[in-house]
Amino acid sequence: MKLKKLVLLCSLVLGLVPLSKGQNIRGSSHDFTTKTQYNTTGELCIVCHAPHGTDPTAVPLWNHNITSQIFSTYIGYKFPTRGGLSITQPDGASKLCLSCHDGVSAINQFGGMMQGTSAAPQPLTTNDRMGTDLTNDHPISFVYNTTLALLDGQLHDPSTTPSSLGGTIATDMLDINSKLQCPSCHEVHDQTISKFLKMSNSASALCLTCHAK
């Protein structure tokens, strides 16, 4: 009986996680119920997620066409570092973000539907459309580990440095391949902090989580 109650409690807690995140999306730029020019379903999450017929190669229940299906060549950040940082094509969660934010892939392509190859109708502002030239943006999709931190000399060791989110940089901000991706700094389901940041960047707190300056 105790075991059954524990399982039920865990299920309820886990079930509330996406609900609470969804509540923080409402009214934000990620609230797709307002994008009626291409989302006629009235659903909040449908442009990115769906319960059926989703892409099995992406994050769970991913419903939007991935940008590589339309345009896959990005110019990455090239500034040399002491660690010899190597930037290749975006992958993982970053590629999913770019499926809307590159301004090249059509934002209205979801649910397996091909609705043109341009970004129109385009609800994104100019600042939100990153394009395919990422040379003036923070590098993404690279392995950030102890080795890189030691070689660079001005990065905190992600395996031991607290993130202020409850764990280390590695556990709270990097993906399962120890890569820094867009969601390392951004919480796309929560608009509580400006620009969907994971933490406040007051006094550069977010930047200084990783950068030893």
C-alpha positions as CSV (number, residue, x, y, z in Angstrom):
1,M,0.0,0.0,0.0
2,K,2.8,2.4,0.9
3,L,4.5,1.6,-2.4
4,K,1.4,2.3,-4.4
5,K,1.0,5.7,-2.6
6,L,4.7,6.5,-3.3
7,V,4.3,5.7,-7.0
8,L,1.1,7.8,-7.2
9,L,2.8,10.7,-5.5
10,C,5.8,10.5,-7.9
11,S,3.5,10.4,-10.9
12,L,1.6,13.5,-9.7
13,V,4.8,15.4,-9.1
14,L,6.2,14.5,-12.5
15,G,3.0,15.4,-14.2
16,L,3.0,18.8,-12.6
17,V,6.4,19.7,-14.0
18,P,5.4,20.4,-17.6
19,L,2.2,22.0,-16.4
20,S,4.1,24.6,-14.3
21,K,6.4,25.3,-17.2
22,G,3.5,25.8,-19.5
23,Q,1.9,28.3,-17.2
24,N,5.1,30.4,-17.4
25,I,4.9,30.4,-21.2
26,R,1.5,31.9,-21.4
27,G,1.6,35.5,-22.8
28,S,5.3,35.1,-23.8
29,S,6.7,35.0,-27.3
30,H,6.6,31.2,-27.0
31,D,2.9,31.2,-26.5
32,F,1.8,29.8,-29.8
33,T,-1.9,30.2,-29.1
34,T,-1.4,33.8,-30.2
35,K,0.2,32.8,-33.6
36,T,-3.1,32.3,-35.3
37,Q,-1.8,33.2,-38.8
38,Y,-0.2,29.7,-38.9
39,N,-1.4,27.9,-35.7
40,T,-5.1,27.5,-36.0
41,T,-5.3,24.8,-33.4
42,G,-5.5,27.1,-30.4
43,E,-2.9,24.8,-28.7
44,L,-0.1,26.3,-26.6
45,C,2.6,23.7,-27.3
46,I,1.7,22.2,-30.7
47,V,4.2,24.0,-32.8
48,C,7.1,22.4,-31.0
49,H,5.6,19.4,-29.2
50,A,2.8,16.8,-29.8
51,P,1.7,13.5,-28.2
52,H,1.8,11.5,-31.5
53,G,3.6,11.4,-34.8
54,T,6.6,13.2,-33.7
55,D,10.3,13.1,-34.7
56,P,12.0,10.1,-33.0
57,T,15.5,11.5,-33.6
58,A,14.9,14.7,-31.6
59,V,14.0,15.5,-28.1
60,P,10.9,13.7,-26.8
61,L,7.7,14.5,-28.7
62,W,9.3,17.1,-31.0
63,N,6.8,18.2,-33.6
64,H,8.5,21.0,-35.6
65,N,10.5,20.3,-38.7
66,I,14.2,20.4,-37.9
67,T,16.2,23.1,-39.6
68,S,18.5,20.7,-41.4
69,Q,15.7,19.6,-43.6
70,I,15.8,23.0,-45.3
71,F,19.2,24.7,-44.6
72,S,22.1,23.0,-42.8
73,T,25.1,25.2,-43.4
74,Y,25.9,27.6,-40.6
75,I,29.0,29.8,-40.2
76,G,30.1,29.3,-36.6
77,Y,31.9,31.4,-34.1
78,K,35.6,31.5,-35.1
79,F,37.5,33.5,-32.5
80,P,40.5,31.5,-31.5
81,T,40.8,30.5,-27.8
82,R,43.6,29.2,-25.7
83,G,41.7,25.9,-25.6
84,G,41.6,25.6,-29.3
85,L,37.8,25.5,-29.3
86,S,36.5,23.8,-32.3
87,I,33.0,24.9,-33.5
88,T,31.2,22.7,-36.0
89,Q,27.6,22.7,-37.2
90,P,24.9,23.2,-34.5
91,D,23.4,20.0,-33.1
92,G,21.2,18.8,-30.3
93,A,18.8,21.2,-28.8
94,S,20.5,24.2,-30.5
95,K,19.5,22.9,-33.9
96,L,15.9,22.6,-32.6
97,C,16.0,26.3,-31.5
98,L,17.4,27.3,-34.9
99,S,14.4,25.6,-36.5
100,C,12.6,28.8,-35.8
101,H,15.3,31.3,-34.9
102,D,17.6,31.0,-37.9
103,G,15.0,33.0,-39.9
104,V,15.5,30.7,-42.8
105,S,13.5,27.6,-41.9
106,A,9.7,28.1,-42.1
107,I,8.3,28.6,-38.6
108,N,5.0,27.3,-39.8
109,Q,6.3,23.9,-40.6
110,F,5.1,21.6,-37.9
111,G,3.1,18.4,-37.5
112,G,4.8,16.9,-40.5
113,M,3.4,19.6,-42.8
114,M,5.6,21.3,-45.4
115,Q,4.2,24.8,-45.6
116,G,6.8,26.5,-47.8
117,T,10.5,27.0,-47.4
118,S,10.6,30.6,-46.2
119,A,10.2,32.0,-42.7
120,A,6.9,33.7,-43.6
121,P,4.6,34.2,-41.9
122,Q,7.3,35.5,-39.6
123,P,6.3,36.5,-36.1
124,L,9.9,36.9,-35.0
125,T,11.5,40.3,-34.7
126,T,14.7,41.1,-36.5
127,N,16.7,40.6,-33.3
128,D,15.1,37.1,-32.9
129,R,16.1,36.0,-36.4
130,M,19.7,34.9,-36.1
131,G,20.2,33.8,-39.7
132,T,22.9,31.3,-40.6
133,D,25.9,33.5,-39.8
134,L,26.6,32.8,-36.1
135,T,30.0,34.4,-36.0
136,N,28.8,37.2,-33.8
137,D,26.9,35.0,-31.4
138,H,28.1,32.9,-28.4
139,P,29.5,29.6,-29.6
140,I,27.2,26.6,-29.2
141,S,27.3,22.8,-29.7
142,F,30.8,22.4,-28.3
143,V,32.1,20.2,-25.6
144,Y,32.7,22.1,-22.4
145,N,34.6,19.9,-19.9
146,T,37.5,20.0,-17.5
147,T,40.0,19.6,-20.3
148,L,38.7,22.7,-22.2
149,A,38.6,24.7,-18.9
150,L,42.2,23.8,-18.2
151,L,43.4,24.6,-21.7
152,D,41.5,27.9,-21.9
153,G,42.5,29.1,-18.5
154,Q,39.6,31.5,-18.0
155,L,36.8,29.0,-17.8
156,H,35.5,27.4,-14.6
157,D,35.7,23.6,-14.4
158,P,32.1,22.6,-15.2
159,S,32.3,19.3,-13.3
160,T,33.0,21.0,-9.9
161,T,31.8,24.6,-10.2
162,P,28.3,25.3,-8.7
163,S,25.9,26.8,-11.2
164,S,23.6,28.5,-8.6
165,L,20.8,26.4,-9.9
166,G,21.3,23.6,-7.4
167,G,24.1,21.5,-9.0
168,T,27.2,22.0,-11.0
169,I,27.6,23.7,-14.4
170,A,27.8,20.2,-15.9
171,T,24.6,18.9,-14.3
172,D,22.5,22.0,-14.7
173,M,23.6,23.7,-17.9
174,L,25.2,21.1,-20.3
175,D,23.5,18.4,-22.3
176,I,24.2,14.7,-21.9
177,N,27.2,15.0,-24.2
178,S,28.8,17.7,-22.0
179,K,28.0,20.2,-24.8
180,L,27.0,23.8,-24.3
181,Q,23.8,24.4,-26.2
182,C,21.2,27.2,-26.4
183,P,19.3,25.8,-23.4
184,S,22.4,26.0,-21.3
185,C,21.6,29.7,-20.8
186,H,18.0,29.8,-21.8
187,E,14.9,28.2,-20.3
188,V,12.6,28.1,-23.2
189,H,9.6,27.1,-21.1
190,D,9.9,29.8,-18.5
191,Q,9.6,33.6,-19.1
192,T,10.0,34.5,-15.5
193,I,13.5,36.0,-16.2
194,S,13.9,38.4,-19.1
195,K,14.8,36.8,-22.5
196,F,14.0,33.3,-21.2
197,L,17.3,33.2,-19.3
198,K,17.9,30.4,-16.8
199,M,19.1,32.9,-14.2
200,S,19.4,36.6,-13.9
201,N,22.4,38.2,-15.7
202,S,22.5,41.1,-13.3
203,A,26.1,42.1,-12.8
204,S,26.9,39.5,-15.5
205,A,26.0,36.7,-13.1
206,L,25.0,34.2,-15.8
207,C,28.2,34.9,-17.8
208,L,30.4,34.6,-14.7
209,T,29.0,31.2,-13.9
210,C,31.2,29.8,-16.6
211,H,33.8,32.6,-17.3
212,A,36.5,33.2,-14.7
213,K,37.1,36.9,-15.0
